[in-house]
Every structure is written in C-alpha cells, then in structure tokens.
Amino acid sequence: MTPMDGKRSLLWLSVVVTLVATGGANCSQMVRPPMPPVLHASPSIEEVVKTVNDNSRQIQSFSTNQASIKVPGAPTLRANLAMQRPRRFRLQAETLMGPELDVGSNEELFWFWIRQSQEPGVYYCRHGEFDSSRAQRMIPVSPDQLVEAMGLMELNPALPHQGPFTRPDGRLEIHTIVDTPSGPNKKVTIIDQNYGWVLAQHFYDSHNNPLLSVNAQDHRQDPLSGLVMPKKVLIECPRSQFRMEVVLGDVEINTLSQDRGQLWKMPAYRGSPPIDLGCAAAPAQTTYARQ
C-alpha cells in the first residue's frame, strides 16, 4: 500500500469512526455468556426484532480508554472512546507525539480532525445537512446507518423486512429495504440463530452495488448489566477500498454521567480552522473546546 493509500485509510478511519463511534467490547470483566438459547427454532420476524432490540436499547452509554483501531497502511492507534445516546460520542487517539485524531458528535453536528492532514482543519457537518453536503459525497452511507453498523443497531418494526431466512450455516438472514435520497437501499442482516446477536450487516445501493459490510465477532456478556456486545468489529467499504478493525479494552456500560458536557463539544486546534462540509458559506459561530 502506498503512503497515499495510508493517508486515505486514515481519513476514512476518522470519518467512519466519527459517524459510528460505537463498537464491540473486549475486557477482562466480560465473559462468554453461559446462557441458554433465546430464540427457538424457526422464530418469527417479530421474535427476532424483539430479541435484537431488547439488548441494544438497554445500552445507553459506554466508555473505554483502551480501544485500538487498525487500518492497512497506518499504525495501530490506542484511543479513548465514549458514547452516549442518542448522538453523543467522542474518540481521541494519540501517540508519543501528541494528539493524532479527534472525532465526535453531539446533538447538532459531527466532526473529525487529523493531525497529519494535508489540509489542516476541524471538518464538521450538521446532521440535518448531511444528505445534501460534501460530507455525503465523501461517505457512501448515512451517519445513522453507520451508527447501526457498529453494534447498537435496532430493527425498525415499521420497515419492510423479509425473513428470517435460514442460511446453510444455520444463521438467520433478514432483508430490509430502506428509502434514501438516492433511492431505495437494501440491508442484509445476519443474526445468530440461538441468541439473536447481530453477526454481520451488508449495505447495498439502489443498483445492488455493495456500500458497506460490517462483521461483528467474539460476543461477550457484561456480568453487571447482562448486556451483550461484540469484542471485535471489522468494517469494509469496497468502493473506497477501505478496511478497518476496531477492538475495545475494558468497557464501562451505562455509567457515563450526564454532566460531562465539555466532552461533547467540537474542539479547536491551533492551525486547524473549522471547515463546514455542509455548505459553501462561512462557518456559523459554534461553541468549541480549546485543545
């Protein structure tokens, strides 16, 4: 892989993690669940939807200071990661040289900053402007789709689902049509046939071209909350020739307090002006946290 490919991967790393910023868990306090199957043979779509949603909806927040993120052509980064529903998240990575990456989101907007960017800036876009923004042209799927992609997905009962179909490997497969500004997209969700864990998600555009694939591995149950998250998440975007692996260390679930407001503010870095990807006009006044 060339240096340019490595820089492109790092850019995609920042954008994808900014928008998805939720992931799997891998910690010494998490154990493989010695639990009986939740789903019976040949479950209905209603039973599968309820099983998936019951786990996901109970995870309101999590945080860790032992995350690791790896993309081809770039060094593995250690990072701090925090998430709080509905749209609050923050990922900060650094090396011995100092901060390398800062990505995040709050109720208003999402942002990303890379220290080694050829065009220094804190890039941001308001959530409501994403569909018509430059950010949308950079990222082939919406922020909400990417949030689901990292493990806190829900199956909307109101959407047209087909299945569940039983695959040759015994797993369950659900097909869902999702309307987007560019046309109807298809999502294929692969689910564990016993526990209802989401094992893979594949997104396709209106022409059935692959947009994004996510594979979740090595699920663990938190002994305190009883909630289940994957240990490792692999993300691949064929159109951008992008691949990323996310692994988390010790994770605390549902312990983030509501008073950490500074954590969710878009930062300001010296020499990196704010750059609005949502419009061509000058950026509006926004509250920043000085770094």
N, C-alpha and C positions, 0 to 999 in steps of 0.2 A: 504493500500500500504506500502511495506517495505521501509526502508531507501535506499536500493539498487535501488528499483524501482524509488524513488525520484531522485537519482543521475542520473539514466539512462534518466529520463524525462528531467532533467536539461541539460544533454549532448545533447539530441535531440533538446531541445529548442535552444541551441546555434547554432547547425548545421543548423536547418531548418530556423531560422531567418536570419542567415548569408546568406543563399542562396536565400531567398525570400525577405527579408528586404523591402518589400513594402506591404502596407496594407490598411485597411479601415480607414475612418476618422470619428471622433466624436467630434465636437467642438460647442461652443455656437454660432459661426457665421455661422454654417452650418444649413440649414433648409430643411425639406422635400419638394421636388420640386412641387409647384403647377403648373404643366406643362401638356399640352395636350399630348396624346399618340404619340409616334414617329413612331411606327410600326402599320401598318394596319392589318386587319385580313388576315391570310394565307400569310405571307410575303415569298418572295423567299430567297434562301440561300444567294444570292448576297446582298439583302437588309439587312439581319441580320448581315452579315460580315461587311458591311459598317457602320452600326449603332454602333456595338461594337467597331470597330477600331477608328471611329471618336472621341469618348470620350477618349479612352486610349492613343492614340498617342499625344494628346494635353497635357498630364501630363508629363512634362519633369523633374520635381523635386518636392519634398515636404520635409518638416521638421517639427518636433514637439519635445517638451521637456516634454510632458505629456502622453506618451504612458504607457500602462500597459500590462503585459504579465503574463499569468497564466497557469501552468501545474499541474496536480494532483500530490500530494506528495511534492510540493515545494511552498514556499511563493510567493505571487504576487509581481512582480518586477515593479518598476517605472523606466522609461527609456527615454533616448533621442534617437531619430531616424532621420536620414537624408538619402535621396535618390536622386540620380541624374543620368539620363540616360547617357550611356547605362548600365554600370555595377558598378557605384559608389554608395555605401551605407555604413552606419555606425550605429550600435546600441550599446549604452553604458548604462549599468544598474548598480546601486549601492544601498547600504544600509547604515545605520549609521556606519557600519564597514569599509566602503570604496568601491572601485570598486568590483563588483561581476562578471560582464560579459562584454566582449568586442568582438563584431563580426562585420565583414565588408567585403568589396570587393572593388577592383579597377579594372582597365582595365587588369591587369596582373594576379591577384590571389584573392582568398578569404581566410579568416582566422577566427578562433574562440579561445577565451581564457576564462577559468572559474577559478575563484579564488580558489574554493574548490575542484578542480580536484585532483584525487588520483595520477595522473601522470602529474605534472605541466608542462605546455608548451604553446607556442603560435602555434597552429596547423594551417597549411596552405597548399593550393594546387593551382597550376596554372590552370587556366581554361582549357587550351589545354590538360592537363594531366588527367583530371577528369575521363574520360571513362576507363582508364587503371590503376587507382590509388587505394590506400587503402581507400580513401575517397568514391569512388564509391561503395565499399563493405559495407561501413557504412551507405550509403544513397541510398535508392532504386530508386530514381528518379534523373534526372539531374538538375544542377543549373538552367538552362533555364526553365525547367518545373516548378520549384518551384517559380521562379520569376513570371511566369504567374499565379501561384496558388494564389497569394496574392492580385490580383485585377488589375494589369496593363497588363492583357493578351490581345493578339490580335489573331484573327482568320486568319491564313495564307491562302489567296485565292488559293495558289498553291497546298495545301494539299487536299487529297481526303475526302471531307466532305459528310456526308449523312444526309438528313433532309432539313429543320427543321421539326420534328415530333411534333404534338400537344399532350401533355400529358393529362391524365384525369383531372388534376388540372388546365388546361388551359395554363400552361407554355410551352415553346418551348424547344426541345431537339435536340442537334446536336451530331453526332458520327464522330470521326476523327481518322484515322489510322496514326500513327507516327512511322517512322523507327528509331530504336535504335540499338546500337551494340549487344544487347542481343536478337534482333528480333523485329517484329512489335508490338507496344503497341497501346492500344485503349484509347481514351479520350472521355468521355461523358460530354458535357457542357449543363447546364440547364440555360435558359435565360428568363427574364421577357417578357411576351408576348406583353406588351404595350410600355415599354421604352428601351428594349434591354439591361438591366442591367444583368451582369453575376451573377447568384444566387448560382450556385454550379458547381464544376468540380470534376470528378471522373476519376482516372487514373487506368488502368489495364495492366498487363504484357502480354506477348505473349501467356500465358496459361489462360488468362482471370481471373487471381488472382488479387484482389484489392491491389493497391500500396498506393494510397493516395486519400483522399477525403477532399474537401475544401468547406465550406458553408459560403457565404457572406450574412450579414444581415443588415437591417436598413440603406438603402442607403440615402445619403444626397447630396444636390447640393450646391456647393460653390457659394455664391451670387456674388463674384467678378469675378470669371472665368467662372461660369456656368457649370463647370465640376462636375461629379458625382462620388463619392466613397462610399464604404460601411462603416458603423460605426464599425462593429464587424466582425471578421473572425475566424472561427473555423476550425482547421486542425486536421485530424485523420489519423494515419498510422496503419492499423490493424496488419501488420506483426511485428511491433515493439511495439504494444500495447501502442501507443503514442497518446496523445490528448493535444492540445494547443489552448488557446483563446487569441486573440490579439485585444486590443481596443486602439485607439489613442485619445489624447486630442486635444487641439487647433492645427490645422494644417495650415501651410502656403504652398500654391501651387504655383509652378513656381517662387519662389522668391530667391532661392539659387544662390549666385554669383559663377562665375567660378574660383575665386581666392582663394578658401578655400582648397588649395592643401594638407595641413597638415592633414585635416580631413580624407583623403582617403589613408593615409599611414599606412602600417601594424605596430602595436605598439610593443614595447618591454617592458616586465615587469620583474622586478628583481626576480631571482629564477625560471623563466619560459623560457627555451631556445626555439628558433624556431624549430619546428619539421615539416619536409616536408612529407606530406602524398602522394605526387606524385611520389616519387622514393625512393629507399633504400640508395642512396648515400647521402653524407653530404650536407646540405642545401647550395644553392648558396648564394652569397652575395646579400642582399636585403636591401633597404633603410627602416629604422624603425623610428617611432616617439617614443621617450623615454617617459614613463609614470612614 
